[in-house]
């Protein structure tokens, strides 16, 4: 079923909306949730919560890209769920690795930092990402938005894992420089 | 601000960009899968070839240094094999640091693309060579290189789009490994120039391998041997280039998703340089939206009727006072013999454009490849 038709089902408050969504985007959302949570049951629950959230937001929302709309909900809910776990139970998974990597972009303790609203930071990062060459942008998004593993990214882009790591390493450094340039902390 | 704040902020990025990242993957998944099979098959065949080649003279090993590397990506024609043999520079310099001997075996380049073949020998008992790439591989943490013809304090290349790939060496020894460094350095300031001596420094030998205590596909990079291995050698770049743009050409580059909402950005191509290992397309645009300069597909049509698809690689765009200027890079899975190229087709999903190797061009009817009738 076409995305526009699925969205129409939500707007018509048809119960088929959820089943059609699950059929078409269940695997997609599950993959996002599982990369973050590394737990089948938690991932299933996040995906089910995604359908509920979608039901509650359409209408009034009419997403232009349904997959991304659902993926964003899944990602947010899964990260929230991941945070709800105690520190001991957070476990590994790609999110832990991605967070370790993103430390590269964070100012050191001695730097001059000012509080920044999440939305403003999102806007800055958005500008940074949109300036990237296409392949670098896709790799960055696969790693830090979809939380895909290095291995998976290497296979998808048909490049070596070492190249993926090097590209990401450079991107993190550039992001740190970009944040410094935007005046959010002193580059060390 | 902490790393979780950044992760949250990344969650807010542009919908089109998120969609594009996966749409591109889904579209190419089947093709990639086929290529993986081809590559595995190629590796097996090459391993057999290398085993048979053991014991032959060193010269033969040097001149065929990169054949097996390229054949991982597909078969080569006899002409391409001969071309590689003619252009490969056998080096054979060895440097030992902290009991690790690194040999710069061979180099190959055109004006802007560089390949280095390196052999590493570790002390007995150390594992550098893993049965499969999935199990692990070794690489150098960083590289730098500069020409002795320029002031190294002014120009010292870092990597751009470079990476290490393991290569089957067929010696069945765990403490040895052969790796190939590939660099697409377009956008730098100084091309690889014939006759100049290049100083190359490899720093810190690393091992990337899966930790059995961690989840599948999670790799750790471990410092295997600290040190710097310095080499100096001349390069013989393949200076064959073909500039296909005689006068600026107006075209459209696709931006955004490949198989979803597609937008087009008007560009003026000012240069389209074809080289044995890559293409650099320079352009300018007055209508950069979202700062995203994306791409179009490039197909090289050979005189024998074969088609070679160029792989989009690193590109970039920079804003200038006269509008946006940028470039797109492409590379090939095998050397391109420029004399055998008939013409090049640019496709953006809506329009096609044909670039002749005689620095002439003619528009083609969308989807047909036939020459368009002038309005």
Interface residues (C-beta under 8 A of the other chain):
Chain A: X28 X38 X63 X64 X65 X67 X68 X69 X71 X72 X75 X76 X79 X83 X92 X93 X95 X97 X98 X99 X100 X102 X103 X105 X106 X107 X113 X116 X118 X119 X121 X122 X123 X124 X125 X126 X127 X129 X130 X131 X132 X133 X134 X135 X136 X137 X138 X141 X142 X144 X145 X146 X149 X150 X151 X152 X155 X156 X157 X158 X159 X160 X161 X162 X163 X165 X166 X167 X170 X175 X184 X185
Chain B: X1 X2 X3 X4 X5 X6 X7 X8 X9 X10 X11 X12 X13 X14 X15 X16 X17 X18 X19 X20 X21 X22 X24 X25 X28 X29 X32 X35 X36 X133 X134 X137 X139 X159 X161 X162 X163 X164 X165 X166 X208 X214 X215 X217 X218 X219 X221 X260 X261 X290 X291 X292 X294 X295 X312 X313 X314 X315 X316 X317
